[in-house]
């Protein structure tokens, strides 16, 4: 006989929409309750080491690192899917050509402002985008602009409705 329980789940913010339907089906099928904490991967990873939740849905590199450090059982790590990183422009703004690295560089330099997830807070897409800016060689140009045109968002949600 199964006794229903509450499972604590730490989940990367990027996966929130993807797990919502699955979570509801799991709860209906099993009688268990899932309690989610969403956030940037780095912050959840740190919190998970301290608090030991039941389930982690984080990036593969974070889980691999936690497995190497003995915080999770490596054999229990299952790849669920992939999360892409994209570029969006404000509604009504012209769509830039980003078809080559050179055109992406030009489009980013021409943008009035850029917002991306904060790598310092463990935002996986922010870490990736910061590396893209470095590879394109435009970090200092964006940082040195007055006012600075590249901003790091504090939480999981970079875009917002106006």
Residue, then its C-alpha position, 0 to 999 in steps of 0.5 A: x500500500x502506497x502512502x501519499x507524500x509530498x515531494x520537494x522539487x527544485x526546478x530550473x525556471x526555464x523548465x517551469x512550463x514543460x513540467x506543469x502538465x507532467x506534474x499534474x498528471x503525476x499527482x493525479x496518477x500517484x496521489x503524491x503532492x509535488x511542491x516546486x521551487x523554481x529559480x536559476x540553476x546556480x541558486x537552486x544547486x547551492x540551495x539543494x546541497x544545503x537542503x537536500x530536496x527529493x527531486x532536482x530538474x536542473x541543467x545537465x552540467x549542474x547535475x553532472x557536477x553534483x554527481x561528481x561531488x557526491x551530492x546526487x547519485x550519478x546513476x539516477x541522472x536522466x536527460x529529460x530534454x533540452x532548453x534553447x536560448x533565443x533572442x527576442x525583440x520588443x513588439x513592433x520593433x524591427x527584426x534584426x538579421x542575426x544569421x551570422x556571427x558578424x550580423x549578430x554582433x552588429x545587431x547587438x551593438x545597434x540595440x538600444x538595450x539588452x537584457x539577459x539572465x544574471x550569470x552571477x546568480x546561476x542563470x544558465x542562459x545568462x552564462x551562455x549569453x555572456x560567453x557569446x558576448x565575450x566571443x563576439x568581442x563586444x563586452x567592453x563596448x556594451x559595458x562602456x556605453x553611457x548609459x550601459x546597454x547590457x543589463x542583467x536581469x535578477x530572476x528567471x524572467x528576463x522579458x515582461x509584458x508592458 
